[in-house]
Amino acid sequence: MVTVHVTPNLRRHVSVESASVGGGTVAEVLQNYFQRFPILRGYVLEDSGVLRKHMTVFIDGLTIQDRKNLSDPVPSNGEVFIMQTLSGG
């Protein structure tokens, strides 16, 4: 199982928690996580399913490469972190 973590800055807006879900790609992991916490989907993904501009997903500490199709592989015992990025100066 993959453990999904959501950073505190997002948890201020939605009531979610870390959870273990199945999935072999980022898309599958997020889909399974959003089944448990559907309110977070709109914060993380556009309606088309691509990652929102100011969101970042990490797999075991490394930023995903495929922000459009979310096809990056996730190890069966991996950790996925979802965080909001900051911009500006």
C-alpha positions in Angstrom: 0.0 0.0 0.0 1.0 3.6 -0.7 0.8 6.1 2.1 -0.6 9.5 1.0 0.2 12.6 3.1 -1.3 16.0 2.7 0.6 19.0 4.0 -0.8 21.1 6.9 -1.4 24.2 4.6 -4.0 22.1 2.6 -5.5 20.5 5.7 -6.4 24.1 6.9 -8.9 24.2 4.1 -10.2 20.6 4.0 -10.5 17.9 6.6 -8.3 15.1 5.3 -5.7 12.8 6.8 -2.9 10.5 5.8 -4.1 7.2 4.4 -2.9 4.0 2.8 -4.3 3.3 -0.6 -3.5 1.1 -3.6 -2.2 2.1 -7.0 0.8 1.8 -9.3 0.8 5.3 -10.7 0.2 8.7 -9.3 -3.1 8.9 -11.1 -4.3 5.6 -9.6 -3.1 6.5 -6.1 -4.8 9.9 -6.3 -8.0 8.4 -7.6 -8.1 5.9 -4.7 -7.2 8.6 -2.2 -9.9 11.0 -3.6 -12.5 8.2 -3.2 -11.9 8.5 0.5 -11.5 12.3 0.6 -13.4 13.6 -2.5 -13.3 17.2 -1.2 -9.6 17.4 -1.9 -9.8 16.6 -5.6 -10.8 20.1 -6.6 -7.9 21.6 -4.7 -5.3 19.3 -6.3 -6.6 18.6 -9.9 -8.2 20.7 -12.7 -11.5 19.5 -14.0 -9.6 17.9 -16.9 -7.6 15.8 -14.4 -4.2 17.6 -14.7 -2.4 18.8 -11.7 -3.2 22.4 -10.8 -0.5 24.9 -11.5 0.3 25.6 -7.8 0.2 22.0 -6.6 3.1 19.6 -6.3 3.2 15.9 -5.8 6.2 14.0 -4.5 6.9 10.3 -4.6 9.4 9.3 -1.9 10.7 12.9 -1.8 11.1 13.4 -5.6 8.8 15.7 -7.6 6.7 13.9 -10.2 7.6 14.4 -13.8 4.2 13.9 -15.6 1.9 16.7 -14.3 -0.6 16.1 -17.2 -1.3 12.3 -17.2 0.1 11.6 -13.7 1.7 8.4 -15.1 4.8 8.4 -12.8 5.1 4.9 -11.2 4.7 4.7 -7.4 6.4 1.8 -5.5 4.0 -0.4 -3.6 5.4 0.7 -0.3 6.0 4.3 -1.3 4.9 7.6 0.1 3.1 10.3 -1.8 3.1 13.9 -0.6 0.6 16.4 -1.8 1.5 20.1 -1.2 0.6 23.5 -2.4 3.5 25.5 -3.8 4.0 29.1 -3.2 4.8 31.7 -5.8 5.6 35.4 -5.8 8.3 37.4 -4.2 
